[in-house]
Amino acid sequence: MTATIDQQVSLEEYIATEQREGQRYEYHYGKLRLMPGGTIPHTRICTNAARALGNILDEREIDCEAFNSELKIEIENGKRFIYPDSSVVCGELAASKLIIGAITNPQVVVEVLSKGSMNYDLTTKQRYYFSLPSVQEYLLVSQTESFVTLIARHTEPDLYRHSYAQGLDATIHIPSLGIDLALADIYRKVTFTEASEE
């Protein structure tokens, strides 16, 4: 039987459901949220973002590591597990003590916006990410145009700075990493007409 957001399950049942069904689910206080499959443009952007971040970090010999969308993030001491489209961890990786394949200390989180998840990514999911003290930046990437928004944690509690970049010749600065990410690298081989249709 397919688990849905309405069913109450244990962490063990959550793990077993993902393994049995080959699907990715988020876990929220015992309820599951099915992660829909990505479109080709969405998948390309996710892959490009992880690759571009990883390449820059390696080239600059920065003690950080970029991950793809397979890595879960643990929120609220195991009460939530959510999937970002990409993430960066700096220093030592803090693995979840509750399940394999999850971490508790991302520094940068990336989400590629789509019609079905945009409201969730812009509101609730942002709140979840910034509830982790390690998260310094949240990068939101459009898949219908070359446009990104960076939300950075401010020095004052619960205040954030927004930066924007548009166009394939633009870059977005990620302060905590001290790097500039080129939009041309994020949108490599992406066709916006195709993305709009999907």
Residue frames relative to the residue before (quaternion, step in Angstrom):
aa qw qx qy qz dx dy dz
M 1.0000 0.0000 0.0000 0.0000 0.00 0.00 0.00
T 0.4258 -0.7076 0.5050 0.2509 3.58 -0.96 0.84
A 0.3693 -0.7243 0.5381 0.2225 3.58 -0.82 1.00
T 0.1337 -0.7804 0.6067 0.0712 3.54 -1.07 0.74
I 0.7146 -0.4439 0.3230 0.4335 3.55 -1.33 0.15
D 0.6645 0.5398 -0.3059 0.4165 3.61 1.14 -0.58
Q 0.6332 0.5434 -0.3382 0.4351 3.59 1.18 -0.38
Q 0.3329 -0.7178 0.5776 0.2007 3.56 -1.06 0.80
V 0.0638 0.8093 -0.5779 0.0838 3.59 -0.63 1.11
S 0.4944 -0.6281 0.5087 0.3198 3.54 -1.27 0.42
L 0.6738 -0.4607 0.3687 0.4447 3.57 -1.28 0.15
E 0.6338 0.5353 -0.3261 0.4532 3.57 1.00 -0.82
E 0.6660 0.4850 -0.2970 0.4826 3.59 1.00 -0.84
Y 0.5910 0.5659 -0.3513 0.4550 3.58 1.11 -0.68
I 0.6775 0.4832 -0.2861 0.4751 3.58 0.82 -1.00
A 0.6688 0.5069 -0.2971 0.4556 3.58 0.92 -0.94
T 0.6301 0.5396 -0.3321 0.4488 3.60 1.04 -0.78
E 0.6584 0.4978 -0.3129 0.4698 3.60 0.91 -0.88
Q 0.6768 0.4937 -0.2948 0.4596 3.57 0.92 -0.89
R 0.6841 0.5030 -0.2820 0.4467 3.56 0.93 -0.92
E 0.7785 0.3671 -0.1785 0.4768 3.56 0.86 -0.98
G 0.3557 -0.7434 0.4993 0.2675 3.59 1.17 -0.39
Q 0.5445 0.5813 -0.3910 0.4611 3.56 1.24 0.55
R 0.3730 -0.6962 0.5559 0.2593 3.56 -1.23 0.43
Y 0.0539 -0.7802 0.6232 -0.0019 3.53 -0.98 0.98
E 0.3301 -0.6584 0.6230 0.2634 3.52 -1.23 0.52
Y 0.2770 -0.7536 0.5796 0.1392 3.54 -1.21 0.64
H 0.0200 0.8085 -0.5836 0.0733 3.58 -0.68 1.14
Y 0.8161 -0.2445 0.1281 0.5077 3.56 -0.26 1.28
G 0.7752 -0.3660 0.1790 0.4828 3.57 0.90 0.95
K 0.6731 0.4297 -0.3051 0.5188 3.58 1.26 -0.01
L 0.3455 -0.7679 0.5166 0.1550 3.53 -1.10 0.78
R 0.1347 -0.7534 0.6395 0.0728 3.51 -1.20 0.73
L 0.3582 -0.7529 0.5162 0.1958 3.56 -0.56 1.18
M 0.2946 -0.7343 0.5866 0.1728 3.56 -0.94 0.95
P 0.3518 -0.7601 0.4971 0.2266 3.63 -0.49 1.10
G 0.5767 -0.5771 0.4486 0.3648 3.54 -1.22 0.48
G 0.4568 -0.7101 0.4739 0.2501 3.56 -1.08 0.73
T 0.4991 -0.6081 0.5185 0.3352 3.53 -1.27 0.44
I 0.6815 -0.4660 0.3498 0.4428 3.58 -1.26 0.16
P 0.6697 0.4738 -0.3300 0.4671 3.68 0.80 -0.81
H 0.6290 0.5376 -0.3317 0.4531 3.58 0.99 -0.84
T 0.6757 0.4922 -0.2874 0.4675 3.57 0.90 -0.95
R 0.6358 0.5278 -0.3307 0.4559 3.59 0.98 -0.81
I 0.6747 0.4938 -0.3027 0.4574 3.58 0.87 -0.93
C 0.6317 0.5283 -0.3329 0.4593 3.60 0.96 -0.83
T 0.6774 0.4900 -0.2813 0.4711 3.56 0.88 -0.97
N 0.6556 0.5221 -0.3053 0.4522 3.57 0.94 -0.93
A 0.6589 0.5181 -0.3156 0.4447 3.58 0.92 -0.91
A 0.6673 0.4891 -0.3035 0.4726 3.59 0.89 -0.91
R 0.6637 0.5045 -0.3063 0.4594 3.58 0.94 -0.89
A 0.6742 0.5044 -0.3024 0.4467 3.59 0.86 -0.97
L 0.6493 0.5053 -0.3131 0.4743 3.57 0.96 -0.86
G 0.6693 0.5105 -0.2977 0.4503 3.57 0.89 -0.94
N 0.6513 0.5256 -0.3154 0.4473 3.59 0.96 -0.87
I 0.6704 0.4941 -0.3023 0.4637 3.58 0.91 -0.92
L 0.6547 0.5179 -0.3145 0.4519 3.57 0.92 -0.91
D 0.6630 0.4955 -0.3021 0.4730 3.58 1.01 -0.82
E 0.6641 0.5173 -0.3038 0.4461 3.57 0.90 -0.96
R 0.7383 0.4003 -0.2188 0.4968 3.57 0.99 -0.85
E 0.3539 -0.7628 0.4629 0.2802 3.58 1.36 -0.05
I 0.2702 0.7497 -0.5349 0.2810 3.53 0.96 1.04
D 0.4377 -0.7238 0.4770 0.2387 3.57 -0.86 0.98
C 0.4796 0.6103 -0.4661 0.4245 3.53 0.63 1.23
E 0.1977 -0.7819 0.5843 0.0908 3.55 -1.23 0.51
A 0.2987 -0.7519 0.5652 0.1611 3.56 -0.99 0.92
F 0.1408 -0.7913 0.5928 0.0512 3.56 -1.07 0.83
N 0.4495 -0.6737 0.5129 0.2847 3.55 -1.23 0.50
S 0.7605 -0.4358 0.2695 0.3989 3.55 -1.34 -0.14
E 0.5193 0.6470 -0.4205 0.3673 3.61 1.21 0.09
L 0.6441 0.5486 -0.3167 0.4288 3.58 1.18 -0.47
K 0.3073 -0.7524 0.5574 0.1697 3.57 -0.77 1.06
I 0.2341 -0.7275 0.6198 0.1786 3.53 -1.31 0.39
E 0.3126 -0.7530 0.5560 0.1615 3.55 -0.83 1.05
I 0.0898 -0.7860 0.6117 0.0039 3.56 -0.90 1.02
E 0.8633 0.1284 -0.0821 0.4811 3.57 -1.19 0.64
N 0.6458 -0.5775 0.3192 0.3842 3.57 0.83 1.06
G 0.7907 -0.3597 0.1626 0.4680 3.54 0.78 1.07
K 0.5161 0.6376 -0.4330 0.3736 3.58 1.19 0.08
R 0.7747 0.1417 -0.0993 0.6081 3.57 1.27 -0.41
F 0.0285 -0.7379 0.6728 0.0459 3.52 -1.26 0.63
I 0.0129 0.8173 -0.5731 0.0590 3.58 -0.64 1.10
Y 0.3758 -0.7243 0.5426 0.1996 3.54 -1.25 0.56
P 0.1943 -0.7359 0.6309 0.1506 3.61 -0.84 0.91
D 0.5667 -0.5749 0.4484 0.3839 3.58 -1.24 0.21
S 0.7582 -0.1020 0.0509 0.6419 3.56 1.23 -0.51
S 0.0272 -0.7986 0.6010 0.0189 3.56 -1.20 0.41
V 0.2319 -0.7412 0.6123 0.1480 3.53 -1.33 0.36
V 0.1099 -0.7640 0.6339 0.0503 3.54 -0.99 0.91
C 0.1720 -0.7821 0.5925 0.0876 3.57 -0.95 0.89
G 0.7808 0.2377 -0.2160 0.5359 3.54 -1.02 0.83
E 0.7931 -0.2978 0.2206 0.4834 3.55 -1.17 -0.57
L 0.4601 -0.6789 0.5098 0.2600 3.53 -1.00 0.92
A 0.1961 -0.7683 0.5984 0.1149 3.60 -0.87 0.96
A 0.1841 -0.8115 0.5498 0.0725 3.56 -0.17 1.31
S 0.5767 -0.5725 0.4606 0.3570 3.53 -1.19 0.61
K 0.3725 -0.7143 0.5478 0.2258 3.55 -1.08 0.74
L 0.6659 0.5366 -0.2868 0.4318 3.57 1.30 -0.23
I 0.8098 0.0078 0.0081 0.5866 3.59 0.95 -0.79
I 0.5126 -0.6264 0.4943 0.3172 3.56 -1.23 0.55
G 0.7823 0.3503 -0.2496 0.4506 3.56 -1.10 0.71
A 0.6702 0.4317 -0.3090 0.5186 3.57 1.21 0.43
I 0.1798 -0.7733 0.6004 0.0954 3.56 -1.19 0.62
T 0.3352 -0.7512 0.5346 0.1936 3.56 -1.28 0.30
N 0.7690 0.3942 -0.1891 0.4664 3.63 1.20 -0.13
P 0.1362 0.7777 -0.6025 0.1165 3.64 0.63 0.97
Q 0.3094 -0.7427 0.5606 0.1960 3.58 -1.13 0.62
V 0.7688 0.1113 -0.0525 0.6276 3.56 1.10 -0.78
V 0.0953 -0.7861 0.6099 0.0313 3.56 -0.97 0.91
V 0.1624 -0.7883 0.5907 0.0568 3.56 -1.00 0.91
E 0.0052 -0.7669 0.6418 0.0059 3.55 -1.04 0.86
V 0.2688 -0.7278 0.6116 0.1551 3.56 -1.03 0.89
L 0.3618 -0.7808 0.4734 0.1881 3.56 -0.55 1.18
S 0.0115 0.7645 -0.6445 0.0075 3.53 -1.11 0.78
K 0.6965 -0.4869 0.3141 0.4232 3.57 -1.22 0.42
G 0.7141 0.4936 -0.2620 0.4216 3.56 0.88 -0.97
S 0.7973 0.3123 -0.1436 0.4961 3.58 1.07 -0.69
M 0.4028 0.7686 -0.4478 0.2155 3.59 1.25 -0.19
N 0.6863 0.4807 -0.3029 0.4541 3.60 0.78 -0.95
Y 0.6396 0.5240 -0.3095 0.4695 3.56 1.02 -0.83
D 0.6785 0.4970 -0.2886 0.4575 3.61 0.90 -0.94
L 0.7169 0.4743 -0.2509 0.4451 3.58 0.98 -0.88
T 0.7739 0.3258 -0.1690 0.5162 3.59 1.15 -0.47
T 0.8150 0.3036 -0.1548 0.4686 3.55 0.04 -1.33
K 0.6953 0.4751 -0.2914 0.4538 3.57 0.81 -0.96
Q 0.5902 0.5557 -0.3593 0.4623 3.58 1.10 -0.65
R 0.6560 0.5126 -0.3063 0.4616 3.57 0.95 -0.88
Y 0.6300 0.5300 -0.3311 0.4612 3.57 1.00 -0.81
Y 0.6802 0.5000 -0.3044 0.4412 3.58 0.79 -0.99
F 0.7348 0.4301 -0.2494 0.4613 3.57 0.78 -0.98
S 0.5032 0.6115 -0.4476 0.4154 3.60 1.23 0.04
L 0.6210 0.4987 -0.3355 0.5030 3.57 1.28 -0.30
P 0.4560 -0.7103 0.4586 0.2780 3.64 -0.65 1.03
S 0.6214 0.5754 -0.3424 0.4068 3.60 1.12 -0.60
V 0.6324 0.5623 -0.3437 0.4072 3.61 1.06 -0.68
Q 0.1293 -0.8136 0.5665 0.0221 3.54 -0.70 1.17
E 0.8099 0.0713 -0.0267 0.5817 3.58 1.09 -0.69
Y 0.1615 -0.7425 0.6461 0.0717 3.50 -1.26 0.71
L 0.1234 -0.8134 0.5681 0.0223 3.57 -0.52 1.24
L 0.1175 -0.7925 0.5982 0.0184 3.56 -0.68 1.18
V 0.1204 -0.8277 0.5481 -0.0075 3.55 -0.62 1.21
S 0.3506 -0.7178 0.5627 0.2125 3.58 -0.80 1.03
Q 0.2295 -0.7665 0.5725 0.1793 3.57 -1.13 0.53
T 0.6457 0.5078 -0.3306 0.4647 3.59 1.26 0.15
E 0.7723 0.0562 -0.0769 0.6280 3.58 1.34 -0.05
S 0.5448 -0.6089 0.4501 0.3604 3.58 -1.21 0.39
F 0.3738 0.7025 -0.4949 0.3490 3.53 0.21 1.36
V 0.0158 0.7977 -0.6018 0.0343 3.58 -0.83 0.99
T 0.2015 -0.7450 0.6264 0.1092 3.52 -1.25 0.64
L 0.1259 -0.7741 0.6163 0.0711 3.56 -0.93 0.90
I 0.1190 -0.7626 0.6339 0.0501 3.55 -0.84 1.06
A 0.0721 -0.8245 0.5611 -0.0146 3.57 -0.53 1.21
R 0.5132 -0.6358 0.4833 0.3144 3.53 -1.04 0.82
H 0.3260 -0.7401 0.5623 0.1723 3.57 -0.96 0.94
T 0.6355 -0.5367 0.3831 0.4017 3.57 -1.22 0.30
E 0.6769 0.4375 -0.2914 0.5152 3.59 1.15 -0.53
P 0.5874 -0.6066 0.3964 0.3604 3.62 -0.99 0.74
D 0.8674 0.1190 -0.1063 0.4714 3.53 -1.15 0.82
L 0.5921 0.5074 -0.4033 0.4789 3.58 1.14 0.57
Y 0.0862 -0.8130 0.5758 -0.0016 3.55 -0.96 0.90
R 0.3044 -0.7278 0.5852 0.1877 3.54 -1.20 0.63
H 0.2258 -0.7728 0.5824 0.1121 3.55 -0.97 0.90
S 0.0376 -0.7604 0.6482 0.0143 3.54 -1.05 0.89
Y 0.1598 -0.7927 0.5849 0.0632 3.54 -1.13 0.68
A 0.0138 -0.7693 0.6381 0.0279 3.55 -1.22 0.55
Q 0.0276 -0.8050 0.5918 -0.0304 3.55 -0.97 0.91
G 0.7402 0.3823 -0.3058 0.4609 3.54 -1.07 0.82
L 0.5606 -0.6535 0.4091 0.3020 3.53 -1.06 0.79
D 0.6538 0.4804 -0.3278 0.4840 3.60 1.22 -0.19
A 0.5659 0.6184 -0.3714 0.3993 3.61 1.28 -0.01
T 0.1974 -0.7321 0.6330 0.1563 3.52 -1.39 0.26
I 0.2410 -0.7333 0.6118 0.1728 3.55 -1.28 0.39
H 0.3295 -0.7585 0.5328 0.1795 3.57 -0.83 1.01
I 0.1651 -0.7626 0.6198 0.0843 3.56 -0.95 0.94
P 0.3487 -0.8173 0.4125 0.2007 3.58 0.03 1.32
S 0.7051 0.4847 -0.3034 0.4193 3.61 0.74 -0.96
L 0.6931 0.4303 -0.2697 0.5116 3.58 1.21 -0.48
G 0.3354 -0.7603 0.4868 0.2693 3.57 1.22 -0.47
I 0.5820 0.5756 -0.3730 0.4369 3.58 1.10 0.69
D 0.2979 -0.6995 0.6143 0.2113 3.52 -1.37 0.32
L 0.2012 -0.7886 0.5758 0.0784 3.55 -0.76 1.10
A 0.3443 -0.7622 0.5176 0.1805 3.58 -0.69 1.13
L 0.4605 -0.6801 0.4967 0.2807 3.57 -0.89 0.93
A 0.5755 0.5859 -0.3797 0.4258 3.60 1.12 -0.56
D 0.6585 0.4885 -0.3067 0.4834 3.59 1.10 -0.66
I 0.6343 0.5274 -0.3280 0.4603 3.59 1.03 -0.77
Y 0.7884 0.3321 -0.1476 0.4963 3.58 0.94 -0.93
R 0.2362 0.7979 -0.5188 0.1959 3.59 1.18 0.48
K 0.8608 0.0377 -0.0942 0.4988 3.59 -0.83 1.15
V 0.4781 0.6560 -0.4515 0.3705 3.61 1.20 0.34
T 0.1785 -0.7609 0.6171 0.0919 3.57 -0.94 0.97
F 0.3658 -0.7819 0.4612 0.2053 3.57 -0.43 1.22
T 0.5805 0.5654 -0.3799 0.4461 3.61 1.10 -0.57
E 0.6549 0.5076 -0.2978 0.4740 3.55 0.99 -0.88
A 0.6493 0.5235 -0.3130 0.4543 3.55 0.98 -0.86
S 0.6514 0.5225 -0.3101 0.4546 3.58 0.98 -0.85
E 0.6671 0.5093 -0.3012 0.4526 3.55 1.00 -0.86
E 0.6880 0.4703 -0.2857 0.4732 3.57 1.04 -0.76
